[in-house]
Structure formats: C-alpha cells, structure tokens
Amino acid sequence: MRKIVAGLFMSLDGVVEGPEKWGMPYNTGEAAEAVTRLFDDADTALLGRGTYEMWSQFFPHVTSEQVPTADWLNAAPKYVVTSTLTEAGPWQGSRLITGDDIAGQIRALKQQSGGNINVGGSITLVQWLIANGLLDDLYLQIAPVIAGTGRTLADGEQIPMHLAGTRSFANGVIEAHYTPLPR
C-alpha cells in the first residue's frame, strides 16, 4: 500500500501557516535538501484547494533550476481535495477529489500501485488526514523563529503521535518525523 507523507514548516510557537513570511531564511542547505528528499519516494501529489490554487498559478511557470521540486510537481499527477471547485483547471495532471466519500476515494488512491503520495502545505487537509487515520508520515521542519501569529496544526482534537526520528541542521532547523499511533 502506498503511504501518504506530509511535510510542513513549523515555527517554535507551533505556527504552520504562512512559512513564506517567517521560514524561508531557514529553507536552505540540509533543510532544503530534506524537503526535496520527501519527493524522492513519491510519484503523486495530494493538495487542498487553497494550496492548489496558489501553486497552480506559480509552478507551471518555473523549473527545478529555480525551485528544486518544480519539475516533479509539474509532471506528477495532482489530486485536489475540494468541496468548492468543479473543475481542476489547466495545471497538467490535476484531478479533483470531491463528493460524499472523500476518505474512500483517498483510501482507493492509497491502494493503487505506485510510490508515496506527497502532501505539501495544505494545513486543513493535513489536519483532516490525521483525524481520519489516512496520514502515514508527518515531517515537521521546525525553524528557530517565533512567528507570533498564524494557524497551528492543532484542530481541537488530541491525536497521539509516535516520534519516528529527528535530525538537526546547521542552520538551526530541527526535522521531526512522526507517525500517528493507532486509535
């Protein structure tokens, strides 16, 4: 079975929203390479609507020389979880996951042959995947900065996680790899 793997940037105060405002100075060197490695075992992207709408305006116009993951994202099949979009738009390989049985559709996607399914950004989707027992791996890159404001990963429900590993990078970022515990 394929795994769903999410990667998020997080500040010291737990903020995962808007890392372009506070986290980009830390997305360098080993930390940037670690983000890129999350794509090595993946062949499919799973995105929430908001992230999809932002990324579909940006990534088709850049290459991996500019953003290391651009060629991968542009070529990969992209599944967009949405309750509002009625068509995927022009970004090559984009498909919608919508309707009454989102969880069933994602389970079916996990059952298909292939590599991991990568989730980047998409805070609401990551929260939903965790709450519905569909996320297999969560990588948090914790930047040495206090963001001060913004959404956190917490969504009101306690969900136990297992720390599968940590790494620290020369720029002060700590990567924490978690897997959800059975509930």
Secondary structure by P-SEA (a helix, b strand, c coil): cbbbbbbbbbccccccccccccccccccaaaaaaaaaaaccccbbbbcaaaaaaaaacccccccccccaaaaaaacbbbbbccccccccccccccccccccaaaaaaaaaaccccbbbbccaaaaaaaaaaaccccbbbbbcccccccccccccccbbbbbbbccccccccbbbbbbbbbccc
